[in-house]
């Protein structure tokens, strides 16, 4: 048994392999007439999104324009407003501590998954975050949840989540409180 790549789209179900009961009955009774059923059209497949999953229900944006879905293209930089960032960062952090990794009972801020928080003069908040591993099962849901929570902050007009992989996350990025909660003692 090989390892299956979850990004691979399975082949459509081939209904031509199904055996018609009338055909089986006819093969058991050579004198009976066989009624052929109309051919069944092949199943249609939906083209996969960039992640292979439809995440349109997780965000307000259309799937193609979803800022929460990790993409290979870097997002455009913003003109950071230091005053707005200082004003809104504590409120944004208050929302981020309510987002938990589904596999680890610690919030993502204490886990060290949030690398940077910046806000521009229009109120666009950009969150740079990572995941514990590139194949993390929460790769779609966590950025979408972060985006939704940050958008709900008063003073934030919109939110964008940039998932980054450099520097790579490791347990040293966790706060002492998170290490204590997980029983990790260095």
N, C-alpha and C positions, 0 to 999 in steps of 0.2 A: 504494500500500500504506500503510495507516494504522498508527499506533502502537497496540499492544494493551496494555490495562491488565491486569496480571497478577492483579489481584484479581477480575476478571470471571470468572464461572463459564461455561465453554463450554456451548453447548446440548447436550442429550443426543443421541447418535448416533441418527439416524432410520433404522431398518432398513427402513422402507417404501420407501426409494429403491433398495434392492438389487433387481436384476433376477433373477428365477428362471430358471435354465437351461431348464427345461421350457417356460416361456412363450416363450422365444426360439426353441426348437426348433419349437414349435407355430406360431409366426408364419412360419417358413420352410417348413413343410409344412401348407398350409391344410386338408388332409383329416384331420389327426391330432387326437386329443382332447387337450384341455388339462386337466391335473390341477392344481388350485389347491392350494397349500400353505397350511396353517393360518396365520392372521395372527400375526406376531411382535409380542409386546408391546413397547412402547417401553422403552428403557433407563431404568433408574432412576438418579437422581443422589443423592449424599450431600450434605446441606446443609453449606456451608462453615463452618469455625470463624471466629473473629473475624479471623484473619489469612489465611484462605483455605487454610491448610495444616493437616493433622492433626499436631500436635506431641506427642501423648500418649506416643509412644515415647521422647521426649527427656527426660521428667521422670517422677517417681514419681507426681505428682498426676494427677487426671483432667483431660481437655482443658479443660473449662469452668472448672476451678478452678486452672489452671496459672498460677503467679505469674510464669513466665518469658515468657509471651506478652504482648507490649505491648498495653495497653488504653487506652481514652480516659479512663477514670475514674482519678483519682489514688488511690494506695494510702493506707491509713490511716497516720498518723504513729505512731512508736513512742516510748516513754519511754526515751531513750538513757541507758545506764549508762556514765559516763565511765571508770570503773575497768575494766570488762569490755572496753570498746572499746580502751583502751590495751593491755590484756593480749592480746587476740586479733587486733588489727589487723596486727601483723607476720606472724603465722601465715597470715592471710587473704591478705596481699600475696604471701607465698611461693607460695601456690596460684595467685593471679591471674597471676603472671609465667609460668605454664606454659600459659596460654591465648593462642593466637595468632590474629590476624586471618587468614582464609584467603587473602586477596588481598595482604596486606602481610606480609613475613617478620619482623614485630616483635610482641612480646607486647602485649596490650591495655593493660597498666598503663603501659608506657613510651610507648605511643601517646597516652596521656592520655585514654583512653576511660572511666576510672574517676573519677567526680567526688567520691564520698563513700563512706565505710565507717562504719557505726554498728552497735552491738550493744546489745540491751536486757538487763535483769537475768536473763531466762529463757534467754538464749543465742541469741535470734533475731538473725541478722545481716542487715542491709539494705544492699544495694549499689546506689548510684545510678550508673548508667553511661549513656553515649550511644553512638552509632554514628557512623562517619565521614560518613554521609549517610542521610536518611530512607528511601531506597529501597535500602539496603545489602542485598545478597543474604544476608548472615549475620544478618539481623534476628531470626530465630527460633533459629538454632543457637547463636550466641554467648551470649545471656542464659541459655539452658538449660545450656550448658557451665559458665558462671560459677556458676550456682546449684549445680550438682552438685559443683564443686570446693570451693566455700565450705562446703557441707554436710559435706564430708569432714574438715574441720578439727576437731581435738579441742577441745571446749568450746563448739562451735556446735551448738545443738539443731535449728535450722532456718535456711533462708536464703530471702531474697526479693530479687529483682532488679527494680529500678524503672528502666525505660528512660525517660530524659528527653531533651528536645530544646533546653532552655534552660539555660545558654548553649549556643549552637551550637558544635560542635567545629570547630577549625581547626588548622593545623600548629603554631601557637604553643603548643598544649597538650602537644606532644610533648616528651619529655626530650631533653637534648643527646645522650645515647647513641643514642636512636632516630633523631634527625636525622643523626648521623654514620653510623649503619648504613645509612640510606637515601640518603646522599649529598646531604642537604639542608643547604646552607650559607647562612646569612642574611648 
